[in-house]
Amino acid sequence: MGCYLRSQTGETNEVAVKAEKREEEEYSPTGSRVKKNTHRVDVDLEEGRSSKQAAVYPESTVRSEMFDKVLLCGMGRGEDALAALRETLQNGTSKNMQQNGQAKGSRVGKGRGKKQGKKEVVDLRTLLIHCAQAVAADDHRCASELLKQIRQHSSPFGDGNQRLAHCFADGLEARLAGTGSQIYKALVSKRTSAADFLKAYHLYLATCPFRKISNFVANKTIMVKAENAMRVHIIDFGILYGFQWPTFIQRLSLRKGGPPKLRITGVEIPQPGFRPAERVEETGRRLADYAQSFNVPFEYNAIAKKWETIKIEDLKIDRNEFLVVNCLYRSKNLLDETVVVDSPRNIVLNLARKINPDIFIHGIVNGAFSAPFFVTRFREALFHFSALFDMLETNVPRERCERMLIEREIFGREALNVIACEGWERVERPETYKQWQVRDLRAGFMQLPFDRDIVKMAMDKVRLGYHKDFVIDEDSRWLLQGWKGRIIYALSCWKPV
């Protein structure tokens, strides 16, 4: 069976991919590397650790045993590996609690005598907000003094609050020095190995339900809606490494009556450099390999363009196919009306409406830190990232390198962009699910409820398999996920009016 891949970066070419010619090798942590996305992560955690080398190392292989263990975790032995990792993490987090007790006892004043031996209590959150106010007022002296205090009590290796403070101090320092743009560009140009980001993604799946449940609900919804279709075309805005689709392909292969012909159009932002479509094409080769393994007829079209420049002709729509538009947690990276009147955010939603899909699955990062006013934005970002750092502190041992990778390369990079960049260069612009609901309705979509059985299964998975402080709920037909009462992600399903 031939699986066909097309690449589009302005010009279109077609390559026949024969899976039997691919070599399957193990990725090593020091092996091949790929470019990172200029706009992201999801917590879209489809990105991982960067190396500090500037050289480009193209991927040497399409798929390995590690890919199967992580990406097919919903079926087969991958589920056992995920359960084992989750148990290891749960056993290790007791150390965090012990370290918290030791840290509290060690924060004492330098004076002698019992009266001066009281514990020193430092409110890092208040210090950070005061520092942000000083930075906004361009008070370098006050801001520098506050930064010095924050640095004394923060650490990338400490507890969740100390790590958060370290991360936000980096952003404030960059904003104060006017170097936010340069630092952010350097961060996004770093490279990562497939082994590293897969390990981080695996830890993320074991630690929290956000991505696992999103993929489960989205894929299950597509399966149910397209159960009688013989041809399915998924247009995935923000496909990145395509982690959502291997399990979907596997489940399609088990469909009663046989699998349909599957076509996936992977849409990504062009990478900087000479090969703007390199990663999105690599994703296609990997998915073609999975399709070959499970005997699913498959075709892939790679598009590496700014999303607002994509024309409907680029997508090669066939009205005889069941058509799905999928966009999970990446629309926050589109610019809004505060930067340009005819915003890419609305242009892309209007394109999705013109595609006239059978269903549109839209997942958003629920945040209110896209305000043009710096201190307001900083405060909201602090609340949002506090929940994420606290979630990792509660569920992952501090010494796990994958945790540090996530905090530094994903959350840290996003926070730096929010704090230290402005205008076109600030690409982290999340809105609340209620704001996105207005946008989707205005673009000409009608919201559909998720299937009750699917929602119940999702809720059971969270309540039975994850920490009790994870939130999963519904509001206005959105499926909400969060931590300790703060909603972080929201998922919805739509169809054109």
Residue, then its C-alpha position, 0 to 999 in steps of 0.5 A: m500500500g502506498c501512502y501519499l504525502r504532499s508538501q506545500t510551502g508556496e509550491t506543491n510537490e508529491v512524494a510516495v512514501k513506502a513504509e517498508k523502506r524506512e528503518e526503525e531505530e531507537y532514538s537516543p537523547t543525544g541523537s537527532r534533533v528537530k526545530k521548535n515551533t516559533h509559536r508555542v506547546d501546549v502545554d500543548l506538550e508536544e514540544g520538549r527540551s532544547s539543546k544549546q547547539a545552533a546546528v540543525y540535525p534532521e530526524s534520522t528516523v520516522r518512528s521507534e518503539m518509544f513512539d509506540k509506547v507513548l502514542l499508542c498508550g490508549m491501547g495495548r502495552g502502552e497503557d501498562a507503561l503509563a500506569a507504571l510511570r504514574e505509580t512511580l511519580q505518585n511514590g516520588t511526590s512524598k519526597n516533595m512534601q518532606q522537602n517542603g517541611q525542611a524548607k519551611g524550617s530552614r528559612v530563619g533570620k540570621g540574628r542570634g537568640k530566640k527572639q530573632g530565630k523566627k521563620e522568615v516568611v516571603d510572599l513571592r507572589t506579592l513581590l512579583i506583582h510589586c516588581a511588575q508595577a515598578v517595571a511598568a513605571d520604568d522605575h529601574r532602581c525599585a524593580s532591580e531591588l525587588l528582583k534581587q529579593i525575588r532571586q534570593h528566595s527563588s530557584p529552578f530546583g526548589d518547590g513549585n512557588q520558587r520555580l514559578a518565581h524564578c521563571f517570572a523573574d526571568g521575564l521581568e528582568a528581560r522586560l526591564a532590560g528590553t531584551g525580551s524579543q531577542i531572548y524569546k527568538a533564541l529560545v524558539s530557535k533551539r533544537t530538541s531531540a525526539a527522545d527528549f520531547l517524547k519522555a516529557y510528553h509521556l510524563y505529562l500524560a501520566t501526570c495530568p489528564f489535559r492532553k489525554i482527555s482532549n485527544f480521547v474526546a476529540n477522536k471519539t467524537i470524530m469516530v462517532k460522527a463519521e461512523n458510516a463515512m468511507r472517506v474522512h479528511i481531517i484538516d488539523f490546524g497546529i498538527l505539530y508532531g501529530f501526537q493526536w493521531p496514531t491511536f485514532i488510526q489504530r482505532l479506525s483499523l478496527r472499525k466494523g466493515g473496515p477502515p475508511k480512506l483517511r486524509i490528513t492535512g497538517v497545517e503548521i507555522p513555517q519554521p525559520g531557516f531553509r526548510p520551513a516545512e521540515r517538521v510538518e513533513e516529518t509528521g506526515r511520514r510518521l503518520a503514514d508509517y502508522a497507517q501502513s502498520f494498521n492497514v488504513p488507506f492514507e494520504y497526507n498533505a503538509i502546509a507550512k504557511k502563516w495560517e491567515t494566508i491559507k486559501i481554501e484551494d490549498l486544502k484540496i477539499d473533496r465534498n464526497e469526504f467526511l470533513v473535520v476541522n481540528c484545532l486544539y490549543r493553538s488558536k491562542n497564538l493567532l494575533d488579535e484586534t489589539v495588534v491588527v484590525d482584521s485579525p488573523r484570529n477572525i480570518v482563520l475562523n472565517l476560513a474554517r467556516k468556508i471549508n464547511p466541515d461536517i464538524f469543527i473541534h475547537g480546543i482553547v487555553n482558557g486564560a485572560f492574560s492577553a490584555p494590552f495593559f502590562v500589570t493586568r496581564f502579568r497578574e492574570a498570567l501569574f494566577h494561570f501559571s501558578a496553577l500549572f506549577d502547583m499541579l506539577e509540584t503536587n504530582v511530579p518529584r522535583e528531581r525529575c528532569e522531564r519536569m524541569l524540561i516542561e517548566r523551563e522549555i514550555f511554561g518558562r518560554e510562554a511566560l517570558n513571551v507574555i511578560a517581556c514581548e509586545g505587539w507582533e512579537r507577543v504570540e501568547r494571547p489566550e482568551t476565555y472559552k466564553q470569549w471564544q464562544v462569541r468568536d465561533l458564533r460570530a464566524g457562523f458556527m453552531q455549537l453541538p453538545f458532546d455525546r453523553d457517553i463520551v463525556k461520562m467516560a472522560m469524567d470517569k477517566v479523570r476521577l479514577g486515574y488522576h489526582k482528586d484536585f483535577v477539575i473536569d466539568e461542563d459549561s455551555r456545552w464546553l468540556l472544561q479541564g483545570w486544577k483546584g478550581r482554575i479552568i485551564y483548557a476548554l474543548s468544544c464541537w461545532k458545525p456550520v450554521 
